[in-house]
Every structure is written in C-alpha cells, then in structure tokens.
C-alpha cells in the first residue's frame, strides 16, 4: 500500500475541496479522486485531527508572539500533539539516516585528546587581554594556532575544543568555519551568519552587506571563532584581509579568540599567533591502538578482543600513529578473520599514510571505487548532499544494476554511498549550530587519493587559476571563476565533456548585468557543442538559458535565474528536476524527482501530465488544483500508480495566513 506523507496548508477565509471539507469549487469529486479511497479514509480522519490542532494553534501564545505564564495545560497538550506527529515521522526513518546517525556517533568519539583540549581551553582564557578594555586602535581578539601535518587530527581537536566551548558559556557566539586553501570571503561570512543567527543569507548577497551585518552581530560580544585548515598565500590574501578587518572593526568584547588550524606554524603566525602556537602531538602508543581497535570492532567477547589486539598492535606499528590511517584501515578489518589481520600486519604499503589509504581504497568494490574517484571533480572541502551525489553518479552511468535488473538505480547508488560512509571515505558533517543541516565531506588526504586514482579525465579550475593547463581529454570539469565568459571560451572545443559544474564568484549586480548579454551567447554556443553532456550545474549566474544538451540527465540551475524553452520536455533522459516551469512534462518519463508541478489553464500544464511519471519518488508538490474541473480529469493523474512517492503537498491557491502556514507545515502524516 502506498504510504503518504502529506502537508496540507489552510487559510481561514477560503477552504479546500478535499475529503468533505467545504469548497467553492463546483465538483469536489475531482479532488477526492487524487488519491485512492483506502488512503482517502485514513487522510480524512487525520485532517480532522489537523483541524483540532489548528483550533488550538489559533489560541496559542507562541503563534501570537505573546508571553504568558498561564495556560500550562494547553501548552502541555500542544507539545504532546507535536511530539506524537514527530514520533510518527521518526518511525519512518530510512536505513540511510540510521547509517548516518551511527557514523556520526562513531565519529564523535575522540581518543587521547582530553589533555590537549584542556590545555587549549586554558590558553583561550589565560591570554593577557582576557579582561582588558577594548579600544578603537586595538584588536578585540587574539589568535591561537594548532599546526601539524595533514591527517594528524588538527580538525578533530579543534572541533573538540569548539564543542566544549559552545557549552562552557565563556564565549558567545561560538563558530567553526572550514576555510581551505582557496576560499570565498562571502561564503565564510555566510557560514558565520548562519551559525550566529540560525539563518543563512542568500548567495546573491554580497560581501560588503554581509560584513556590515556581521560587525553588528558581533558587537559587544566575546566571540570564539575557529578557522579550520587555513592557508596563507597570494591567492587568498585579499580575502583574508577582508575577514580580519571585519573582526577588528566589529567592536566585539576584548577577550575574543580566533583558533586557527594549519599545516605550518607560519600560516597561524601570519594572523598573529606567534606566541600562542600549539604543535599537534602524536597519539600515545596505547591510545593509538585503542583508536584502531575501536574502528575495527566491535568484538563479541573480551577474549576475542585480546586475540585480535595482539595482531592489531603489529598493524598499529606499521601505521606510524596516523589517525586517518587507523580509521580507514580499522574499518576494513571489521569482521575479518585473524588470518586476514595477520596478512595485513605484514604489508609494507601501510608504512606510509597514503599507502594505507590506497590499500583501504582497493578493498572497495570496483563500482564504488569509480564513484569515489568521481568525487575528485569537486574541490577540497566541498560539502556534498547525499541525494545530490547519488543522482550525479547515476547521471554518469557509474551505478550498475548487475544481474538484479529490478532494483532501482537510486537504491543501488544509496548502497554505494553507505559503503563509502561506512569505511570513512565520506564523513558526516552535522551542524551543531543550525537545526537539520547535514552534509558530507572528504578528508583532505582522501581527496588527494581520489585525485591520484581519477587520472586526467577529471579537472578543477579554482578561482584565479588559468584554464590553459587543462587536459585535452578531460570529461568532468569543475570551474570556480569570477569571469565565466573567459573560461568557457577555453572549453568550447571539449566535445566529449560529460560534467560541467560552474560556480561563479560573487559580482555586483551592475557588473554582472553588463556582461550578461555576451555570457548568454557563449553559453548557447557551449550547449550546442557539448552533445555528450550529462550533468550541468550552474551556480550564481544571472542570465536566461534557452538551450540545453539533450543528453543531460541532471540540470541544477537557480530557477529564478533561468528561462526555459518550450521544448524543454524533449530532454527525455532527465531524471531530476526541481520545478516544471515549462509545458508537456508528461513526456519526461525518466523523471525520478520533481519538486513542484503547477496546474494551469493552458495546454501542456494539465494534471494529466503526471499520468506516466510513475518513477517519481520522494515528495511532490502540486499547485493550482483549483483548475481541476472534474473527477475524470483528476483520475488521469494516476497518483495511485506512483508507488515510490512518499510525500504529497496539495495547494489550491488563495491567501495563506502566515500563522496558519507555520502551524500546518509542522503537521505531517
């Protein structure tokens, strides 16, 4: 039976024609036909429950933004109802989320860094300027640096310190920002705003505006900022100067701190950490062995642990105290026999960290290795989304159904992802500052490994890089630039390109509009030539696009910045689309996800366009249902045939009161 996850939005003065609720539409049977009768009965009962919650919500002090010390019983009842809904949603958690949670719990365990964390926390508080008054000529912050080779555990220690300080109460706000070798000060400012205000500014807001807002946000506050993986070079010096200028002029309280992690002490010293440098110490032998055994376990009994521990000690000696090597090798040793452990203990390749990572990589399946290598297309520190990465692998043909032709590519791709996560080739990044933000990253050394094994078919053009050294045989290309037109001119002759990802650095709107016309012409030429393109992702571009390669299976473009042609539906291989902003979507039968479909009184936008899109999964939002005029017309959508669909959002139009929107959007069933 199809399981529905529906969000129904109400307004006070205009009711919906659904399951017996009064409607101003002449034929309520049209709406009733959207879902099978067995589902309709269940939904009708639940909608009655929603109405009861809405009645309570109208009286709620929370929705009316009032403070009240009375009404405790009502508040308790409301919390109980909300809890019931959330518990229902939690019960439907997928296997993928469970794996993510297990990985996160495992990653949170820190070995042998308690004293290091305590020492750094003491340094944060005992610096000379802790209680000094701020002045217009002095910096309100001082800098402490953690330095050591890649893979030594600097980021883990810095995050450990950050987690402690977040709850210690001495600093507010507390921010953890990954910087990397090349970074955009606009992105850093957005990350800081997100962690201090719980709301992320839009990508089209420039650094100047963000800088002003951050200065106001940090005013009169003693902040603690971690700048993770900082590099100081000519390419990023200007961006770094803007960041430091903002911190200096923020009028923050004296005693604020910046903690920097870097490979060399010079990088931290460039920010003023000369007297506060903390070299990253090796883990002690006993602690390092515990780290390896933790990731190689669990073990059924103490006797079994001791039997494996003797061999594990030999393996740990080979790995030479590299934390990332202990994690990846340990994961591969899980559930293996003592004979396999003995064989591993004699491998000379483990003596170097990159050798240990390469050995771990070779233990993965061939298809999974190929998917991991593809991740080298993206720059270091890139934050992946689970579904996004799986879709990209499928678009490139990397997901293999093998002998099981009945299994969905998406499900197989999710399995690949889970394997990379299980063996730590991907790492879960859970924001401790903003609710429900989850991403995945690749450790810098593992990214380096991915680059080595991927060969010349993958290439990245970073900000300020020149495209002149780009290999002629490149198939997958990531471009970060502040001059898209100039870079694209260089790739017009790469006819075999499969992946094109363009991330444009921020430019002021006036400047962007000046070059908009020429850019659109170049993009049209590019798309006409790239007949084998399968993945197109364009970020932060202000132009319309009316030509797309028919081979594309994923197109990711901000929809407020794009104009689509009427024959867009000819992209019959397209699998993922955020919004059907063009007619005749019914011919795109390969679609797996469709965020929003809008019904209109125009040819090509009828509800029956959904008839044959039976591969849709996830959540579907249908707007404009007021234009559905009959039961027969509604039945043509055949929503009951979409067995993979788990969420349905029905919107009919009209004014939606913000309070009711807020209340109802939390209710799911």
Residue pairs with C-beta under 8 A, 6 or more apart in sequence:
1 38
1 39
2 36
2 39
2 640
2 642
2 643
2 645
3 92
3 646
4 35
4 39
4 43
4 645
4 646
4 647
4 648
4 669
5 89
5 92
5 619
5 646
5 647
5 648
5 668
5 669
6 43
6 647
6 648
6 649
6 650
6 668
6 669
7 647
7 649
7 664
7 665
7 667
7 668
8 16
8 18
8 47
8 50
8 649
8 650
8 664
8 667
9 649
9 651
9 656
9 660
9 661
9 664
9 665
10 16
10 50
10 54
10 656
10 660
10 664
11 654
11 655
11 656
11 657
11 660
12 657
12 660
13 655
14 24
14 654
14 655
15 21
15 22
15 23
15 24
16 23
16 31
16 650
16 652
17 23
17 24
17 25
17 28
17 30
17 31
17 652
18 28
18 31
18 32
18 47
18 650
19 32
19 40
19 43
19 44
19 47
20 28
20 44
21 47
23 31
25 31
25 626
26 629
27 629
27 630
27 631
29 630
29 631
29 634
30 628
30 629
30 630
30 631
30 633
30 634
31 625
31 628
31 634
31 650
32 40
32 631
32 634
33 631
33 634
33 635
34 625
34 634
34 637
34 639
34 650
35 43
35 639
35 640
35 648
36 640
39 640
43 669
46 669
49 669
50 664
50 667
50 669
53 78
53 81
53 663
53 667
54 660
54 663
54 664
56 74
56 77
56 78
56 81
57 63
57 78
57 659
57 660
57 663
58 659
59 74
60 74
60 78
60 663
61 67
61 68
61 71
61 75
63 659
63 662
63 663
64 659
82 666
85 666
85 667
85 668
85 669
88 668
88 669
89 668
95 418
96 386
96 414
96 417
96 418
99 418
99 421
99 422
100 386
100 421
100 428
100 438
103 421
103 422
103 427
103 428
104 428
104 430
106 295
107 427
107 428
109 294
110 117
110 156
110 157
110 160
111 283
111 287
111 288
111 290
111 291
111 294
112 283
112 284
112 287
112 288
112 290
112 291
113 153
113 156
113 157
113 160
116 157
116 278
116 281
117 157
117 160
117 161
117 164
119 278
120 144
120 146
120 157
120 161
120 259
120 278
121 161
121 164
121 165
121 168
123 144
123 276
123 278
124 144
124 161
124 165
124 170
124 171
124 224
124 257
124 259
125 170
127 142
127 144
127 255
127 257
127 276
129 138
129 142
129 254
129 255
130 254
130 255
131 254
131 255
132 138
132 254
132 255
133 254
134 140
134 251
134 252
134 253
134 254
138 254
139 247
139 248
139 272
140 247
140 248
140 250
140 251
140 252
140 253
140 254
140 255
140 256
141 223
141 225
141 247
141 248
141 252
141 256
141 257
141 258
142 256
142 257
142 258
142 272
142 276
143 257
143 258
143 259
143 260
143 268
143 271
143 272
143 273
143 276
144 257
144 258
144 259
144 260
144 268
144 273
144 276
144 277
144 278
145 259
145 260
145 261
145 262
145 265
145 267
145 268
145 269
145 271
145 273
145 276
145 277
145 278
146 154
146 157
146 158
146 259
146 260
146 261
146 262
146 268
146 278
146 280
147 154
147 261
147 262
147 263
147 264
147 265
147 267
147 268
147 277
147 278
147 279
147 280
148 154
148 263
148 279
148 280
149 263
149 280
150 263
150 444
150 445
151 322
151 323
151 324
151 325
151 353
151 443
151 444
151 445
152 280
152 282
152 322
152 323
153 280
153 283
153 323
154 228
154 229
154 261
154 262
154 280
155 178
155 228
155 229
155 261
156 323
157 261
157 280
158 176
158 226
158 228
158 259
158 261
159 176
159 226
159 228
161 226
161 259
162 174
162 176
162 224
162 226
162 259
163 432
165 171
165 174
165 224
166 174
166 432
170 222
170 224
171 222
171 223
171 224
171 256
171 257
172 221
172 222
172 223
173 195
173 196
173 217
173 218
173 221
173 223
173 224
174 195
174 223
174 224
174 433
175 191
175 192
175 195
175 196
175 223
175 224
175 225
175 226
175 433
176 195
176 226
176 228
176 432
176 433
177 188
177 191
177 192
177 195
177 225
177 226
177 227
177 228
178 228
178 229
178 381
178 441
179 188
179 227
179 228
179 229
179 230
179 231
180 229
180 231
180 379
180 380
180 381
181 229
181 231
181 233
181 236
181 380
182 231
182 235
182 236
182 379
182 462
182 463
182 464
182 480
183 236
183 239
184 239
184 463
184 505
184 506
185 207
185 239
185 240
185 242
185 243
186 205
186 206
186 207
186 210
186 505
186 506
188 239
188 243
189 201
189 207
189 210
189 211
189 214
189 243
189 246
190 200
190 201
190 203
190 205
190 210
192 214
192 225
193 199
193 200
193 201
193 210
193 213
193 214
193 217
194 200
194 201
194 433
194 434
195 431
195 433
195 434
196 214
196 217
196 218
197 217
198 433
198 434
198 435
200 434
201 210
201 213
203 506
203 539
203 540
204 506
204 509
204 540
206 506
206 508
207 242
207 506
211 242
211 246
214 246
214 250
215 246
215 249
215 250
215 251
218 247
218 250
218 251
218 252
218 256
219 250
219 251
219 252
220 251
220 252
220 253
221 252
221 253
221 256
222 252
222 253
222 254
222 255
222 256
223 252
223 256
223 257
224 256
224 257
224 259
225 247
225 256
225 257
225 258
225 259
226 258
226 259
226 260
226 261
227 258
227 259
227 260
227 261
227 271
228 261
229 261
229 262
229 381
229 444
230 260
230 261
230 262
230 267
230 268
230 271
231 262
231 263
231 267
232 240
232 262
232 266
232 267
232 270
232 271
235 463
235 464
244 271
247 256
247 258
258 271
260 267
260 268
260 271
260 273
261 268
262 268
265 277
265 279
268 277
269 277
282 288
282 321
283 291
283 321
283 323
285 316
285 321
288 316
288 319
288 321
288 323
288 326
289 309
289 312
289 313
289 316
291 323
291 326
291 327
291 330
292 312
292 315
292 316
292 319
292 326
292 329
292 330
293 305
293 308
293 309
293 312
293 330
294 330
295 326
295 327
295 330
295 331
295 334
295 424
296 308
296 312
296 330
296 331
296 333
296 334
297 305
297 334
299 305
299 308
307 338
308 338
308 341
311 338
311 341
311 342
311 345
312 333
312 341
314 345
315 329
315 333
315 341
315 344
315 345
315 350
316 326
318 345
318 347
318 348
318 350
318 351
318 356
319 325
319 326
319 329
319 350
319 351
319 353
319 356
320 351
320 353
322 353
322 356
324 353
324 357
324 443
324 445
324 446
325 350
325 353
325 356
325 357
327 424
328 356
328 357
328 360
328 423
328 424
328 425
328 446
329 344
329 350
329 356
329 359
329 360
331 360
331 422
331 423
331 424
332 359
332 360
332 363
332 423
333 340
333 341
333 344
344 350
347 359
348 355
349 355
349 356
349 358
349 359
350 356
350 359
353 445
354 445
354 448
354 449
357 445
357 446
357 449
358 449
358 453
360 423
360 425
361 369
361 372
361 425
361 449
361 453
362 369
363 423
364 372
364 419
364 420
364 423
364 425
365 419
367 398
367 399
367 400
367 416
368 416
368 419
368 420
369 453
370 398
371 393
371 398
371 399
371 413
371 416
371 420
372 420
372 425
372 450
373 450
373 453
373 454
373 458
374 392
374 393
374 396
374 398
374 454
374 458
374 476
375 384
375 389
375 442
375 447
375 450
376 447
376 450
376 451
376 453
376 454
376 458
376 460
377 454
377 458
377 460
377 476
377 477
377 478
377 499
377 501
378 384
378 460
378 478
378 501
379 460
379 462
379 478
379 480
380 442
380 444
380 447
381 441
381 444
382 441
382 442
383 429
383 439
383 440
383 441
384 426
384 439
384 440
384 441
384 442
385 439
385 440
386 414
386 417
386 440
387 593
389 417
389 440
390 399
390 410
390 413
390 414
390 416
390 417
391 410
391 413
391 554
391 575
391 576
391 592
391 593
392 499
392 535
392 554
393 399
393 413
393 416
394 409
394 410
394 413
394 553
394 575
395 534
395 535
395 552
395 553
395 554
395 575
396 476
396 498
396 499
396 534
396 535
397 534
399 409
399 412
399 413
399 416
400 412
401 407
401 409
401 412
408 644
410 592
410 617
417 426
420 426
421 427
421 428
421 440
424 443
425 442
425 446
426 440
426 441
426 442
427 440
427 441
427 442
427 443
428 438
428 440
429 438
429 439
429 440
429 441
430 437
430 438
431 437
431 438
442 450
451 458
456 471
456 473
456 474
457 471
457 473
457 474
457 475
457 476
458 474
458 475
458 476
459 470
459 471
459 474
459 476
459 477
459 478
460 477
460 478
460 479
460 480
461 467
461 470
461 477
461 478
461 479
461 480
461 481
461 487
462 480
463 480
463 481
463 482
463 505
467 479
467 487
467 490
467 491
468 490
470 477
470 490
470 491
472 494
473 496
474 494
474 497
475 496
475 497
475 498
475 499
476 497
476 498
476 499
477 491
477 494
477 497
477 499
477 500
477 501
478 499
478 501
478 503
479 487
479 500
479 501
479 502
479 503
480 503
480 504
480 505
481 487
481 502
481 503
481 504
481 505
482 504
482 505
482 506
482 507
484 502
484 504
484 519
484 522
484 541
485 515
485 518
485 519
485 522
488 502
488 522
488 523
488 526
489 522
491 497
491 500
491 526
492 525
492 526
492 529
493 529
494 530
495 529
495 530
495 531
495 532
496 532
497 530
497 532
497 533
498 532
498 533
498 534
498 535
499 533
499 534
499 535
500 526
500 530
500 533
500 535
500 536
500 537
501 535
501 536
501 537
501 538
502 537
502 538
502 539
502 541
503 539
503 540
504 538
504 539
504 540
504 541
505 540
506 540
509 542
512 542
513 542
516 542
516 543
519 541
519 543
520 543
520 544
520 545
523 543
523 545
523 547
524 545
524 546
524 547
527 533
527 545
527 547
527 548
527 549
528 547
530 549
531 549
531 550
531 551
532 549
532 551
533 549
533 551
533 552
534 551
534 552
534 553
534 554
535 552
535 553
535 554
536 548
536 549
536 552
536 554
536 555
536 556
536 557
537 554
537 556
537 557
538 545
538 556
538 557
539 558
540 558
541 557
541 558
541 561
542 561
543 561
544 561
544 562
544 563
545 557
545 562
545 563
545 564
546 563
546 564
546 565
547 565
548 555
548 565
548 568
548 571
550 570
550 571
550 572
550 573
551 573
552 571
552 573
552 574
553 573
553 574
553 575
553 576
553 590
554 574
554 575
554 576
555 571
555 574
555 577
556 578
559 578
559 579
559 581
562 581
564 581
564 582
565 582
566 582
566 583
568 582
569 582
569 583
569 584
569 585
569 586
569 587
569 588
570 587
571 588
572 587
572 588
572 589
572 590
573 590
574 588
574 590
574 591
575 590
575 591
575 592
575 593
576 591
576 592
576 593
577 585
577 588
577 591
577 593
577 594
577 595
578 594
578 595
578 596
579 594
579 595
579 596
579 598
580 594
580 596
580 597
580 598
580 609
582 604
583 602
583 603
583 604
583 605
584 604
584 609
585 591
585 594
585 597
585 604
585 609
585 610
585 613
586 608
586 609
586 610
586 611
586 612
586 613
588 613
589 612
589 613
589 614
589 615
590 615
591 613
591 615
591 616
592 615
592 616
592 617
593 616
593 617
593 618
594 613
594 616
594 620
595 619
595 620
595 621
596 620
596 621
596 622
596 623
597 609
597 610
597 620
597 621
597 622
597 623
598 605
598 622
598 623
598 624
599 605
599 606
599 607
599 622
599 623
599 624
599 625
599 627
599 628
600 624
600 627
601 627
606 633
606 636
607 622
607 625
607 627
607 628
607 633
607 634
607 636
607 637
608 633
608 636
608 637
610 616
610 622
610 637
610 638
610 639
611 636
611 637
611 638
612 638
613 642
614 638
614 641
614 642
614 643
615 644
616 642
616 644
616 645
617 644
617 645
617 646
618 644
618 645
618 646
618 647
619 645
619 646
619 647
619 648
619 649
620 642
620 645
620 647
620 648
620 649
621 649
621 651
622 648
622 649
622 650
622 651
623 651
623 653
624 651
624 652
624 653
625 650
625 651
625 652
625 653
626 652
626 653
628 634
639 645
639 648
